[in-house]
Amino acid sequence: MADIKVSGRMKVKSFYNAFIKQFPYLHASLRLPDGKGADMQKSIANARFISKGGKYSPTGKSDLSIRGNLNIGTFEKRFEKALGIKCEVHYLRENGKWYKTGKRYDGYTLSEASTRLEKDGMKKIGNIEKYN
């Protein structure tokens, strides 16, 4: 399984597609302070700029390498620290509703959680654009 390399210059849509390709039962949603998702056509840096109220806000490393052996909870914390925007991992139930992974799955690695969600009968995500 290859690493996903994420930087502020990457479009949100490209990040989503790369993440879903590696973990087909998980969606790493970039969240703004009002709870809404980031615009998929913009860059991650643009989403961070909007998230910080239009103020320049430097981040830590400003890039991140994601592997399947990273716990979901750790991934969410590292993403926000490195890229300056909140990232929540969700899954899609068969009824078409989104759920945050929460305590039930946050202890799993990204790979384990995706496999577990498949076994639990959750819906494979596929093309993220059809849900926006």
N, C-alpha and C positions, 0 to 999 in steps of 0.2 A: 504494500500500500504506500503510495507516494505522499509526500508532505504537501500541504496546501500553503503556499506562500501568500501572505496578505500584507498589503501596504496601503497607505492613505490614498495613493493614486488610483488604486483599483476601484472599478465601478461596483456599487453595491450588488447589482444584478450578476456580475461576473463572480463575485464572492459567493453569493447564494448558489449559483449553478455549480461551482467547484465543490462547495461543501456538500450539496445534495448528491453529486456524482460519487463522492467518497462514502457518504453516509445517507443512503437513500430513504431512510425512515426518520431522519432528523432535519430540522430547519433551524439555522442559526440566524435569528431575526435581530436586526439592528433597531434599537428602540430610542426614540427621542424622549425628552423629559415629560411630555404630555401623554406618553403611552403609545403614540402612533409610530408606525414603522417608517424607516428612512426611505426616501425616494430612490427607487431602484435604478433610475437613469443617471443619478449623480454619483460622485466619487465618495468613498468612505470619509475622506478629509472634509468634503463639503457637508456630509451628514454630521460630523463632529462639530464643525463651525456652527451649524444651525442648532445643534444640541447645547452648545455653550452660549446661546443667546446672541450669536453673531459676533462674538469676541474671539480674538486669536487666543488659542490655548495650546501650548506645546504639549506633546505627549512624551512618553518614555522613549522607547526604542523606535516607535513609529512603523514597525513592521512585526510580523508574527509568523512563525512556522507552526502549522497545526498537524499533529499526528494522531492516529487512531488510538494510541495508548494513553492519551490525555483524558483525565476524568472530566466529566461535563462541568461540574462546579468549578474546577480549576481552570478549565478553558474559558468560562465566562469571566472569571476574575482577570486572567491574563489578557484577554481581548480588551477589556476596558482599560486596564493599566497601560498596555502597549499602544492602543489606537485611540483612546479617549472617548469612546462611545459605548453605551451599554449594549450587550449582546445577550439575548436569552434564547436558549435552545428549546424548541417546541417539537411536538409530533402531531400527527393527524390521525384522528380516530376514524373508524369506518363510517360513522355518521356525518363526516365532513367537518367536524369541529376541531379547532386547534387547542392544544393543551401544553402548558409549560411542563418541562420534564420534572421539576420539583424534586423533593426528597426521595421519591421512589426510584428515580433514575440517576440523580446527580452523582451518586457514588460509583456508577458504572463508567468505564471508558467510553469514548465516542463510538468505537467499533462494537463493544459489547452492547451498548444501549441500542444501536441500530439493529443488531441481530436479535436482541431481546424483544424489541418492538415488533419485528417481523413475526416472531414466534407468538407474541401476544395478540396477533391479528390486526395490528394497526395498518393504516393505509400507506402504501409507498407514495412518496411525494411527486416525483417526476418533474414536470415543468412548473416552476414556482409562479410564473406569470399568470397562469389560469386562476390563481387564488387571490390575486390583487385586483 
